[in-house]
């Protein structure tokens, strides 16, 4: 006899969040590719102290069956997203589930009911909890562990969502780049030609000494360079500060650049070493047996051989001048000098033809695909 699925709503408290975040460990117990996110970071992301929740509401549920926690889901309404896009959308996120359609359907149904109560007309996801964080469901490219701050899930999740009434809204692409195959002299010429052609342009590396001052310049670029992108939502100053504080321990000089035109910031590149190579050994906890293997990377004694290009953009009026390619060339050049041999550029909208062509120019190929699903209410 099939045991009944119970759906329990949790509080946005540290205790309940810890329970919520513990469920994936059982689901991925035998999956060699899963990298447990650092619990301390994921808890800070979900607590009310995150500035995101100054303009967003979230609800958490856990699915239990036979006394076991077998799935999780969250529902989110972001007022800033809806105001920016003139929509009445809700998100779902943090979806984890055993391979059971009944459990998945119960989790999805509770989100749809909650979203309807909030006045939403449709639901999008996974968003964990927004497009400025991890988002999308992995639907192609299960051959290895995810890169830093990219989602991972079993292949059967797609079928669970589709059986639950969700359909494709948009695909996000991840490009693989063999950095070691990119000739240094060619990359240097790309940057030099752009700078010679546009004497008003300067490319500036972000350093630890200049980070505080540079952050103010980056804030002005971030919310204007991507404003036309599908799903984009501007970040408040407090959210950017919160994100910067979380990323600071991962920062490496030479991988983060901004572009100035006559002294005004117009572009930004953020790349980070793929510290998932180290985090894989920690199982979500800094104090663990795996610290011995992770410490050389976390302490800065070694640099992971792979990096992730997280963000690359230029404000609208300064596009098509080679600025993006010049910043990327600088980042790859410095990356190779520190021992990085491969990179992932993620994510790129499937219909962003300009960025897709640029990644192909650098030898990139699509090797993973993530999907945002939608459901009308």
C-alpha positions as CSV (number, residue, x, y, z in Angstrom):
1,X,0.0,0.0,0.0
2,X,1.3,3.4,-1.1
3,X,2.1,5.7,1.9
4,X,0.4,9.1,2.0
5,X,2.5,12.2,1.0
6,X,2.2,15.0,3.6
7,X,3.2,18.5,2.8
8,X,4.4,20.6,5.7
9,X,5.0,24.3,5.6
10,X,8.2,25.5,7.4
11,X,9.1,28.8,9.0
12,X,11.8,31.2,7.7
13,X,13.8,30.3,10.7
14,X,17.4,29.0,11.0
15,X,16.1,25.7,12.5
16,X,13.5,25.0,9.7
17,X,15.9,26.2,7.0
18,X,18.5,23.7,8.2
19,X,15.9,20.9,7.9
20,X,14.9,22.2,4.5
21,X,18.5,22.1,3.3
22,X,19.2,18.7,4.7
23,X,16.8,16.8,2.4
24,X,19.1,16.8,-0.8
25,X,21.7,14.8,1.0
26,X,19.6,11.7,0.9
27,X,18.5,12.3,-2.7
28,X,22.1,12.7,-4.0
29,X,23.7,10.1,-1.7
30,X,24.8,8.0,-4.6
31,X,25.4,10.7,-7.2
32,X,29.1,11.3,-7.7
33,X,28.6,14.6,-9.5
34,X,26.6,16.5,-6.8
35,X,28.4,19.2,-4.9
36,X,26.7,20.2,-1.7
37,X,26.5,24.0,-1.4
38,X,28.1,25.5,1.7
39,X,25.4,25.4,4.3
40,X,26.5,28.6,6.0
41,X,26.1,30.5,2.7
42,X,22.8,28.8,1.8
43,X,21.3,29.6,5.2
44,X,22.4,33.3,4.9
45,X,20.7,33.4,1.5
46,X,17.4,32.2,2.9
47,X,17.2,34.0,6.2
48,X,15.1,37.2,6.4
49,X,18.3,39.3,6.9
50,X,19.0,38.8,3.1
51,X,18.2,42.2,1.5
52,X,16.3,40.4,-1.2
53,X,13.5,39.8,1.3
54,X,13.0,43.6,1.7
55,X,11.0,43.4,-1.6
56,X,10.2,39.6,-1.8
57,X,8.2,37.0,0.1
58,X,9.0,33.3,0.3
59,X,7.3,30.2,1.6
60,X,8.9,26.8,2.2
61,X,7.4,23.3,2.2
62,X,8.8,19.9,2.8
63,X,7.2,16.6,1.6
64,X,7.2,13.7,4.0
65,X,6.2,10.1,3.5
66,X,6.4,7.3,6.0
67,X,8.2,9.5,8.4
68,X,10.9,10.4,5.9
69,X,11.6,13.9,4.3
70,X,11.4,13.2,0.6
71,X,11.2,16.5,-1.1
72,X,11.4,20.3,-0.8
73,X,10.1,23.4,-2.6
74,X,9.8,27.1,-2.1
75,X,7.5,29.7,-3.6
76,X,8.6,33.3,-4.1
77,X,7.0,36.6,-5.1
78,X,9.4,39.3,-5.9
79,X,7.8,42.7,-6.1
80,X,10.8,44.3,-7.8
81,X,10.6,41.7,-10.6
82,X,6.9,42.2,-11.2
83,X,7.2,46.0,-11.2
84,X,10.2,45.9,-13.6
85,X,8.5,43.5,-16.0
86,X,4.9,44.6,-15.5
87,X,3.9,41.1,-14.6
88,X,2.1,39.2,-11.9
89,X,4.6,36.3,-11.6
90,X,5.5,34.0,-8.8
91,X,8.6,31.7,-8.7
92,X,9.3,28.3,-7.5
93,X,12.7,27.2,-6.4
94,X,14.8,24.9,-4.3
95,X,12.9,22.0,-5.8
96,X,14.4,18.6,-4.7
97,X,12.5,15.4,-4.9
98,X,12.8,11.6,-5.0
99,X,11.9,10.0,-8.3
100,X,8.2,9.9,-7.5
101,X,5.5,11.8,-9.6
102,X,3.1,11.8,-6.7
103,X,5.5,13.6,-4.4
104,X,6.5,16.1,-7.1
105,X,2.9,16.8,-7.9
106,X,2.1,17.5,-4.3
107,X,5.0,19.9,-4.0
108,X,4.1,21.7,-7.2
109,X,0.4,21.9,-6.4
110,X,1.1,23.6,-3.1
111,X,3.2,26.3,-4.9
112,X,0.5,26.8,-7.5
113,X,-2.1,27.3,-4.9
114,X,0.0,29.7,-2.9
115,X,0.9,31.7,-6.0
116,X,-2.8,32.0,-6.9
117,X,-3.5,33.3,-3.4
118,X,-0.9,36.0,-4.0
119,X,-2.6,37.1,-7.2
120,X,0.0,35.7,-9.6
121,X,-1.1,34.8,-13.1
122,X,1.8,32.4,-13.8
123,X,4.7,30.6,-12.1
124,X,8.3,30.4,-13.3
125,X,11.2,28.4,-12.0
126,X,13.4,27.0,-10.7
127,X,14.6,30.3,-9.2
128,X,16.8,29.9,-6.1
129,X,15.4,32.4,-5.3
130,X,15.8,34.7,-8.4
131,X,17.7,35.1,-11.7
132,X,20.4,36.9,-9.8
133,X,21.2,33.6,-8.0
134,X,21.2,30.0,-9.1
135,X,18.3,29.3,-11.5
136,X,17.2,26.8,-14.1
137,X,16.9,23.1,-14.2
138,X,19.8,21.1,-15.8
139,X,18.3,19.2,-18.8
140,X,21.5,18.5,-20.8
141,X,25.0,17.8,-19.8
142,X,25.1,15.4,-16.8
143,X,28.6,14.1,-17.4
144,X,30.3,15.9,-14.5
145,X,30.0,18.1,-11.4
146,X,28.5,21.6,-11.8
147,X,30.7,24.7,-11.8
148,X,30.5,27.2,-9.0
149,X,27.1,28.7,-8.3
150,X,25.4,26.7,-11.0
151,X,22.5,24.3,-10.3
152,X,22.6,20.5,-10.5
153,X,19.9,17.9,-10.4
154,X,19.1,14.3,-11.5
155,X,17.9,13.9,-15.1
156,X,14.5,12.7,-13.9
157,X,13.6,16.2,-12.5
158,X,12.5,17.4,-16.0
159,X,9.9,14.7,-16.3
160,X,8.6,15.4,-12.8
161,X,8.1,19.1,-13.7
162,X,6.5,18.3,-17.1
163,X,4.2,15.7,-15.6
164,X,3.2,18.4,-13.0
165,X,2.0,20.7,-15.8
166,X,5.1,22.8,-16.4
167,X,6.5,23.6,-19.9
168,X,9.6,25.3,-21.2
169,X,9.7,29.0,-20.9
170,X,13.4,29.7,-21.7
171,X,16.7,27.8,-22.0
172,X,20.0,29.0,-20.5
173,X,23.2,27.8,-22.1
174,X,26.6,27.0,-20.6
175,X,29.6,27.2,-22.9
176,X,32.8,25.2,-22.4
177,X,36.0,27.0,-23.4
178,X,39.4,25.3,-23.6
179,X,41.4,28.3,-22.3
180,X,44.7,26.5,-22.9
181,X,43.9,26.4,-26.6
182,X,43.4,30.2,-26.8
183,X,46.8,31.7,-27.9
184,X,47.9,34.4,-25.6
185,X,49.3,36.6,-28.4
186,X,45.9,36.6,-30.2
187,X,44.0,37.5,-27.1
188,X,46.5,40.4,-26.4
189,X,46.0,41.7,-29.9
190,X,42.2,41.7,-29.5
191,X,42.5,43.9,-26.4
192,X,45.2,46.1,-27.9
193,X,43.3,46.8,-31.1
194,X,40.1,47.7,-29.2
195,X,42.0,50.1,-27.0
196,X,43.9,51.7,-29.9
197,X,40.6,52.1,-31.9
198,X,38.9,53.7,-28.9
199,X,41.3,56.0,-27.0
200,X,38.4,56.9,-24.7
201,X,38.3,53.4,-23.4
202,X,40.2,52.0,-20.4
203,X,40.1,48.5,-19.0
204,X,40.6,48.4,-15.3
205,X,41.3,45.3,-13.1
206,X,39.5,45.0,-9.8
207,X,42.1,44.4,-7.0
208,X,41.7,43.8,-3.3
209,X,43.0,47.3,-2.6
210,X,40.5,49.0,-5.0
211,X,37.6,46.6,-4.5
212,X,35.5,48.9,-2.2
213,X,35.8,51.9,-4.6
214,X,35.3,49.7,-7.7
215,X,32.1,48.2,-6.3
216,X,30.4,51.6,-6.6
217,X,31.3,51.7,-10.3
218,X,30.2,48.2,-10.9
219,X,26.8,48.9,-9.3
220,X,26.1,51.5,-12.0
221,X,26.9,49.1,-14.8
222,X,25.1,46.0,-13.5
223,X,21.6,47.3,-13.5
224,X,21.9,48.9,-16.9
225,X,24.0,46.4,-18.9
226,X,21.4,43.6,-18.6
227,X,18.1,45.5,-18.3
228,X,16.8,44.2,-21.7
229,X,17.6,40.6,-20.9
230,X,14.7,38.1,-20.4
231,X,14.1,37.5,-16.7
232,X,16.5,40.2,-15.5
233,X,15.6,42.0,-12.3
234,X,17.7,44.9,-11.0
235,X,19.5,44.4,-7.7
236,X,19.3,47.0,-5.0
237,X,22.5,48.5,-3.6
238,X,22.0,46.4,-0.5
239,X,21.7,43.2,-2.5
240,X,24.9,44.0,-4.5
241,X,26.7,44.6,-1.2
242,X,25.4,41.3,0.2
243,X,26.4,39.4,-3.0
244,X,29.9,41.0,-2.9
245,X,30.5,40.0,0.7
246,X,29.6,36.4,-0.2
247,X,31.9,36.4,-3.2
248,X,34.8,38.2,-1.7
249,X,36.5,35.0,-0.4
250,X,36.4,33.6,-3.9
251,X,37.9,36.6,-5.6
252,X,41.1,36.4,-7.6
253,X,42.9,39.4,-9.0
254,X,43.0,39.3,-12.8
255,X,39.6,37.7,-13.3
256,X,37.4,40.7,-12.5
257,X,37.5,43.8,-14.8
258,X,35.5,46.8,-15.6
259,X,35.6,49.2,-18.6
260,X,35.5,52.9,-18.4
261,X,34.7,55.3,-21.3
262,X,36.0,58.8,-20.6
263,X,36.1,57.9,-16.9
264,X,32.6,56.5,-16.7
265,X,32.0,52.8,-16.1
266,X,30.4,51.1,-19.1
267,X,31.2,47.4,-18.8
268,X,31.9,44.6,-16.3
269,X,33.4,41.1,-16.3
270,X,33.2,38.8,-13.3
271,X,35.0,35.4,-13.5
272,X,35.7,33.2,-10.5
273,X,37.8,30.1,-10.0
274,X,35.7,27.0,-9.9
275,X,35.9,26.4,-6.2
276,X,33.4,23.6,-6.5
277,X,36.6,21.5,-7.1
278,X,37.4,22.1,-3.4
279,X,33.8,22.3,-2.0
280,X,33.1,18.8,-3.3
281,X,35.2,17.5,-0.5
282,X,33.5,19.4,2.3
283,X,29.9,18.0,1.9
284,X,28.5,21.5,2.7
285,X,30.4,22.0,6.0
286,X,33.7,23.9,6.4
287,X,34.6,21.7,9.4
288,X,34.7,18.3,7.8
289,X,37.1,15.5,7.0
290,X,37.5,16.9,3.5
291,X,39.1,20.1,4.7
292,X,42.6,18.6,4.2
293,X,41.9,18.2,0.4
294,X,40.0,21.5,0.1
295,X,42.4,23.7,2.2
296,X,45.1,24.4,-0.5
297,X,42.4,26.0,-2.7
298,X,40.5,27.8,0.1
299,X,43.7,29.2,1.5
300,X,44.9,30.4,-1.9
301,X,47.9,28.2,-2.1
302,X,46.4,26.6,-5.3
303,X,44.1,27.9,-8.0
304,X,41.5,25.6,-9.5
305,X,42.3,24.8,-13.1
306,X,38.8,25.9,-14.2
307,X,37.0,29.2,-13.9
308,X,33.5,30.3,-14.5
309,X,32.7,33.5,-16.4
310,X,29.7,34.6,-14.3
311,X,28.9,38.0,-15.7
312,X,30.0,39.9,-18.9
313,X,28.1,42.9,-20.1
314,X,28.3,46.4,-21.5
315,X,25.8,49.2,-21.3
316,X,23.6,49.6,-24.4
317,X,25.1,52.6,-25.9
318,X,28.7,51.2,-25.8
319,X,28.0,47.7,-27.3
320,X,29.3,46.5,-30.7
321,X,32.7,48.2,-30.1
322,X,34.6,45.1,-29.0
323,X,34.6,46.0,-25.3
324,X,33.1,42.6,-24.2
325,X,35.8,40.7,-26.2
326,X,38.6,42.9,-24.9
327,X,37.6,42.3,-21.2
328,X,37.2,38.6,-21.9
329,X,40.6,38.5,-23.5
330,X,42.2,40.2,-20.5
331,X,40.5,37.8,-18.1
332,X,41.6,34.7,-20.1
333,X,45.1,36.0,-20.4
334,X,45.5,36.5,-16.7
335,X,43.7,33.3,-16.0
336,X,46.2,31.3,-18.1
337,X,49.0,32.9,-16.2
338,X,47.6,31.7,-12.9
339,X,47.2,28.1,-14.3
340,X,43.6,28.1,-15.4
341,X,43.2,25.8,-18.5
342,X,39.4,25.7,-19.0
343,X,36.4,27.9,-18.4
344,X,32.6,27.8,-18.3
345,X,30.7,30.8,-19.5
346,X,27.3,30.6,-17.9
347,X,24.6,31.3,-18.2
348,X,23.8,32.8,-21.7
349,X,20.2,33.1,-22.9
350,X,19.6,30.7,-25.8
351,X,18.4,33.7,-28.0
352,X,21.3,36.0,-27.1
353,X,22.9,35.6,-30.5
354,X,25.6,38.2,-30.0
355,X,26.9,36.6,-26.8
356,X,26.6,33.1,-28.2
357,X,28.7,34.1,-31.3
358,X,31.3,35.7,-29.0
359,X,31.7,32.6,-27.0
360,X,32.0,30.6,-30.2
361,X,34.7,33.1,-31.4
362,X,36.7,32.2,-28.3
363,X,36.3,28.5,-29.1
364,X,33.3,27.9,-26.8
365,X,30.8,25.2,-27.4
366,X,27.5,24.6,-25.6
367,X,27.9,21.6,-23.3
368,X,25.2,22.1,-20.8
369,X,21.6,23.4,-21.0
370,X,19.4,24.7,-18.2
371,X,15.7,25.3,-18.5
372,X,13.3,27.7,-16.9
373,X,9.8,26.2,-16.7
374,X,6.5,28.0,-16.6
375,X,2.9,27.3,-15.7
376,X,-0.1,29.5,-16.3
377,X,-2.6,29.8,-13.5
